[in-house]
Amino acid sequence: MVKSMARGLTKELEGVEKVRRGRIMRYGDAVKYLMGLPGASGYGSKSTGEEVTEGVSLSCNLTAIITGATSGIGAETARVLAKRGVKLVIPARDIKRAVEVKKIILRESPQAEIIIMEMDLSSFDSIQTFCSNFISLGLPLNILINNAGKYNQRLDLSGDKFEMTFATNYLGHYLLTELLLEKMVQTASTTGIEGRIINLSSVVHSWVGRGGFQFCNMLNPKEYNGTLVYAQSKLANILHAKEIARQLRERKVKVTANAVHPGIVNTGIIRDYKGLITDLTFFLVSRLLKSIPQGASTTCYAALSSQMIGVSGRYLADCNDRICSNLAEDEKEAQKLWEETHALIQKRLVSQSYCA
Ligand SMILES: NC(=O)c1ccc[n+]([C@@H]2O[C@H](COP(=O)([O-])OP(=O)(O)OC[C@H]3O[C@@H](n4cnc5c(N)ncnc54)[C@H](OP(=O)(O)O)[C@@H]3O)[C@@H](O)[C@H]2O)c1
């Protein structure tokens, strides 16, 4: 894991990106990252969630659901959005932690409206229950932030018997988005305000090659490699955003979908790895990492910035457009993944066998 993080960081720093017509090294991006120089949006790697949403005029009367808001980037995103007047719904598997986060946010923004509800993203049943409870509240839904994430060192299976990281990071968010999409479309059409879906991905998505992205194998890997599984789930998060963006564009509805890489941030996602070596590595590279407020900036930008109006199907990092891997750009792959997931979920909700 430490090696993987170092690899991710190196990649981030070098600004190595694949370009559709070949691979090039974008040293300009590395310099920008290190110096925090702004990109075309006016923001860069050192911008924080608060800075990129300062003065936004969109946020009153908006309702957002943020998954994984009990810690790290999600908790900071929730704090910033609440400060900007967005009503929050926080689905959490750990209600106690969610209540703590709510208390902290209310201390800073006493006017904030925050609803906590139970949901475990690794369980289809739990997601369905959350969605029907949310719909029964009769609230609008403008923003869906698919932020929760997990990294498992060892193979673990979800209650639905799928590999836990893929189940949580991708399958759970897929189902959540499916069950909430019509509410978002309806909200956008009645209010005239654009709906926004944001999937948290990662630069590590680019470690996955075509041969390493087989749906049935990702559901139940024959050999387990925690880093590969995490990277696959993050690639799936981008393909998912791109495919829904395409479908929404085709339907001509006012809802966008984008994927973001938050940067490398020392959060609970490496909690399985807490130990001397991990702590030492983070200490040594700490000046190169983003802080949590910086890590939340691209999500906050995608959720609230007026510069993002009408922008859909993109992959962003440091609050700017970024090119993702060729595989992540592959529309056919995105469509195939969507169809396979759709079929899986349909079958799962009816019977119990898929990829036997
Ligand atoms: N940190 C980084 O360097 C980095 C880099 C690239 C991408 N990302 C992405 O950024 C996102 C946020 O990560 P983070 O760094 O802020 O990690 P984090 O501090 O570990 O937060 C992860 C959140 O996900 C929630 N979660 C995990 N499994 C869940 C489940 N089954 N049901 C519901 N909630 C669940 C956790 O809830 P509990 O409190 O219940 O555990 C927690 O609130 C993730 O998608 C991650 O992949 C992070």
PDBQT file of the ligand as one rigid body, heavy atoms in Angstrom, charges set to zero:
ROOT
HETATM    1  N1  LIG A 401      -7.688  10.323   0.645  1.00  0.00    +0.000 N 
HETATM    2  C1  LIG A 401      -7.143  10.239  -0.565  1.00  0.00    +0.000 C 
HETATM    3  O1  LIG A 401      -5.909  10.415  -0.753  1.00  0.00    +0.000 OA
HETATM    4  C2  LIG A 401      -8.007   9.973  -1.769  1.00  0.00    +0.000 A 
HETATM    5  C3  LIG A 401      -7.404   9.998  -3.042  1.00  0.00    +0.000 A 
HETATM    6  C4  LIG A 401      -8.192   9.738  -4.154  1.00  0.00    +0.000 A 
HETATM    7  C5  LIG A 401      -9.555   9.482  -3.991  1.00  0.00    +0.000 A 
HETATM    8  N2  LIG A 401     -10.112   9.459  -2.735  1.00  0.00    +0.000 N 
HETATM    9  C6  LIG A 401     -11.554   9.171  -2.632  1.00  0.00    +0.000 C 
HETATM   10  O2  LIG A 401     -12.175  10.160  -1.836  1.00  0.00    +0.000 OA
HETATM   11  C7  LIG A 401     -13.338   9.616  -1.200  1.00  0.00    +0.000 C 
HETATM   12  C8  LIG A 401     -13.362   9.992   0.271  1.00  0.00    +0.000 C 
HETATM   13  O3  LIG A 401     -12.284   9.320   0.902  1.00  0.00    +0.000 OA
HETATM   14  P1  LIG A 401     -11.560   9.843   2.201  1.00  0.00    +0.000 P 
HETATM   15  O4  LIG A 401     -10.129   9.928   1.868  1.00  0.00    +0.000 OA
HETATM   16  O5  LIG A 401     -12.242  11.022   2.777  1.00  0.00    +0.000 OA
HETATM   17  O6  LIG A 401     -11.739   8.549   3.144  1.00  0.00    +0.000 OA
HETATM   18  P2  LIG A 401     -12.334   8.360   4.620  1.00  0.00    +0.000 P 
HETATM   19  O7  LIG A 401     -11.886   9.442   5.518  1.00  0.00    +0.000 OA
HETATM   20  O8  LIG A 401     -11.999   6.955   4.977  1.00  0.00    +0.000 OA
HETATM   21  O9  LIG A 401     -13.893   8.469   4.418  1.00  0.00    +0.000 OA
HETATM   22  C9  LIG A 401     -14.595   7.433   3.807  1.00  0.00    +0.000 C 
HETATM   23  C10 LIG A 401     -16.051   7.580   4.130  1.00  0.00    +0.000 C 
HETATM   24  O10 LIG A 401     -16.746   6.525   3.462  1.00  0.00    +0.000 OA
HETATM   25  C11 LIG A 401     -17.633   5.926   4.394  1.00  0.00    +0.000 C 
HETATM   26  N3  LIG A 401     -17.926   4.532   4.089  1.00  0.00    +0.000 N 
HETATM   27  C12 LIG A 401     -17.047   3.523   3.883  1.00  0.00    +0.000 A 
HETATM   28  N4  LIG A 401     -17.718   2.387   3.707  1.00  0.00    +0.000 NA
HETATM   29  C13 LIG A 401     -19.048   2.678   3.798  1.00  0.00    +0.000 A 
HETATM   30  C14 LIG A 401     -20.230   1.918   3.709  1.00  0.00    +0.000 A 
HETATM   31  N5  LIG A 401     -20.222   0.594   3.495  1.00  0.00    +0.000 N 
HETATM   32  N6  LIG A 401     -21.417   2.554   3.841  1.00  0.00    +0.000 NA
HETATM   33  C15 LIG A 401     -21.464   3.876   4.060  1.00  0.00    +0.000 A 
HETATM   34  N7  LIG A 401     -20.374   4.658   4.180  1.00  0.00    +0.000 NA
HETATM   35  C16 LIG A 401     -19.178   4.055   4.039  1.00  0.00    +0.000 A 
HETATM   36  C17 LIG A 401     -16.911   6.040   5.723  1.00  0.00    +0.000 C 
HETATM   37  O11 LIG A 401     -17.865   5.856   6.745  1.00  0.00    +0.000 OA
HETATM   38  P3  LIG A 401     -17.532   5.217   8.191  1.00  0.00    +0.000 P 
HETATM   39  O12 LIG A 401     -17.327   6.406   9.072  1.00  0.00    +0.000 OA
HETATM   40  O13 LIG A 401     -18.756   4.449   8.528  1.00  0.00    +0.000 OA
HETATM   41  O14 LIG A 401     -16.310   4.363   8.006  1.00  0.00    +0.000 OA
HETATM   42  C18 LIG A 401     -16.348   7.445   5.630  1.00  0.00    +0.000 C 
HETATM   43  O15 LIG A 401     -17.323   8.392   5.967  1.00  0.00    +0.000 OA
HETATM   44  C19 LIG A 401     -13.284   8.112  -1.459  1.00  0.00    +0.000 C 
HETATM   45  O16 LIG A 401     -14.175   7.788  -2.502  1.00  0.00    +0.000 OA
HETATM   46  C20 LIG A 401     -11.854   7.859  -1.895  1.00  0.00    +0.000 C 
HETATM   47  O17 LIG A 401     -11.747   6.744  -2.751  1.00  0.00    +0.000 OA
HETATM   48  C21 LIG A 401      -9.379   9.700  -1.616  1.00  0.00    +0.000 A 
ENDROOT
TORSDOF 0
